[in-house]
Amino acid sequence: MEYLIIAFRSRTHTIEFSKLLRLNFISNEIVNTPKEAGVGCGLSVKIDKGYFLTVKRIVHSLNRSSFAGFFLVSMHGNRKTVRTV
């Protein structure tokens, strides 16, 4: 299983971004940022990786200084791999 998370250094920006995605009909979930990412405020927005290009455009249009990055999370049994996208 693979999914993307979008990390911000601000909890407020994370919540606002999640709401913005919903307004644009992009399904998402607020999740704890995996410790393997080593960034952010502790919360991230989880999306299906198929939305990456659309969500990337939205993130960059906001120009938020709190944006910490995109991360691909892969689950292999009980093992989690996190890498920057």
LINKAQUI-V378081 format. One record per residue. SS is DSSP state (A for helix, B for strand, O for the rest). OMEGA is omega in whole degrees, 0 to 359 (999 if undefined). D_LAST is the distance of its C-alpha to the last C-alpha in Angstrom with 1 decimal. Layout:
ss->SS omega->OMEGA d_last->D_LAST
ss->SS omega->OMEGA d_last->D_LAST
//
This chain:
ss->O omega->178 d_last->16.2
ss->B omega->175 d_last->12.5
ss->B omega->179 d_last->11.3
ss->B omega->168 d_last->8.7
ss->B omega->176 d_last->9.8
ss->B omega->184 d_last->10.0
ss->B omega->174 d_last->11.7
ss->B omega->177 d_last->14.5
ss->O omega->182 d_last->17.2
ss->O omega->177 d_last->19.9
ss->A omega->180 d_last->21.1
ss->A omega->180 d_last->22.9
ss->A omega->178 d_last->19.9
ss->A omega->181 d_last->18.1
ss->A omega->178 d_last->21.2
ss->A omega->181 d_last->21.8
ss->A omega->177 d_last->18.4
ss->A omega->178 d_last->19.0
ss->A omega->179 d_last->22.4
ss->A omega->178 d_last->21.2
ss->A omega->178 d_last->19.1
ss->A omega->177 d_last->22.2
ss->A omega->178 d_last->24.3
ss->O omega->176 d_last->22.2
ss->O omega->177 d_last->22.7
ss->O omega->181 d_last->19.1
ss->O omega->180 d_last->19.6
ss->O omega->181 d_last->17.8
ss->B omega->174 d_last->18.7
ss->B omega->183 d_last->18.7
ss->B omega->172 d_last->17.9
ss->B omega->177 d_last->18.1
ss->O omega->179 d_last->15.0
ss->O omega->181 d_last->14.6
ss->A omega->179 d_last->16.2
ss->A omega->178 d_last->13.8
ss->A omega->176 d_last->11.2
ss->O omega->181 d_last->14.1
ss->O omega->167 d_last->13.7
ss->O omega->186 d_last->15.2
ss->O omega->183 d_last->18.6
ss->O omega->177 d_last->18.6
ss->B omega->177 d_last->17.7
ss->B omega->176 d_last->14.6
ss->B omega->180 d_last->14.5
ss->B omega->178 d_last->13.7
ss->B omega->171 d_last->13.4
ss->O omega->184 d_last->13.7
ss->A omega->177 d_last->10.6
ss->A omega->179 d_last->13.2
ss->A omega->189 d_last->13.2
ss->A omega->185 d_last->9.6
ss->A omega->178 d_last->11.3
ss->A omega->182 d_last->14.2
ss->A omega->178 d_last->12.6
ss->A omega->178 d_last->10.5
ss->A omega->180 d_last->14.0
ss->A omega->179 d_last->15.7
ss->A omega->183 d_last->13.6
ss->A omega->178 d_last->14.2
ss->A omega->180 d_last->17.8
ss->A omega->179 d_last->18.5
ss->O omega->179 d_last->17.8
ss->O omega->178 d_last->17.8
ss->O omega->180 d_last->17.9
ss->O omega->179 d_last->17.0
ss->B omega->183 d_last->13.4
ss->B omega->176 d_last->11.4
ss->B omega->175 d_last->7.8
ss->B omega->181 d_last->5.4
ss->B omega->175 d_last->5.4
ss->B omega->179 d_last->6.3
ss->B omega->178 d_last->9.9
ss->B omega->177 d_last->12.3
ss->B omega->178 d_last->16.0
ss->B omega->187 d_last->18.4
ss->O omega->178 d_last->21.8
ss->O omega->183 d_last->21.9
ss->B omega->181 d_last->19.0
ss->B omega->175 d_last->15.6
ss->B omega->179 d_last->12.5
ss->B omega->177 d_last->9.5
ss->B omega->179 d_last->6.4
ss->B omega->178 d_last->3.8
ss->O omega->999 d_last->0.0
//
